Structures are given as structure tokens and as C-alpha cells.
Amino acid sequence: MRAEVTLFLISAIASFVYVALRAWQQLNVMQGHYWRVVPTSIGMGIGDVILVTLIVKTDSLWIGVSNGVAAGLGCCLAMYFNKRMAK
């Protein structure tokens, strides 16, 4: 049980970072920040692998709830930082 909770927490953190990177990437593309695209894409590729691995290890649908909440927060963080950097 404890190992599963740890996997849920790690997966939520990974989902937070991954979706923040995806949102950041979309904002970079829309605003024409070409120099940010490649590093962000590399981070997204690593996030893909980490999330798929964690989902397979957990083998539970409840991971979708924790990942969904973390993903929403990650997206909000990316929008906040983008707004701050635009000033």
C-alpha cells in the first residue's frame, strides 16, 4: 500500500511538470519564442517516458485523479509564469 501511495505522489509530480511543459510549449509556439521550443520538447519527451512507466507500474485508474489535479495545477503555473515573463 505504501509503495502505491509513493507511486501516486511521484506520478502526480511528474504530471504537474509534464503538463506545465506542454502548456509552456504551446505558449512559446503562439508567441514565436523559437529558442525555447527545443529544450521544452526534450523535457516533454522525458516526461512522456516517465509518466507511461509510472502508470504501468501503478496499474490503477485512481492515478488519473491525482494526475488530473496535478496537471491542472501545472497548466495554471505555466500560464502564470508566461504572463510574468511577458512584462
C-alpha positions, 0 to 999 in steps of 0.5 A: 500500500505504501509503495502505491501511495509513493507511486501516486505522489511521484506520478502526480509530480511528474504530471504537474511538470509534464503538463506545465511543459506542454502548456509552456510549449504551446505558449512559446509556439503562439508567441514565436519564442523559437529558442525555447521550443527545443529544450521544452520538447526534450523535457516533454519527451522525458516526461512522456517516458516517465509518466507511461512507466509510472502508470504501468507500474501503478496499474490503477485508474485512481492515478488519473485523479491525482494526475488530473489535479496535478496537471491542472495545477501545472497548466495554471503555473505555466500560464502564470509564469508566461504572463510574468515573463511577458512584462 
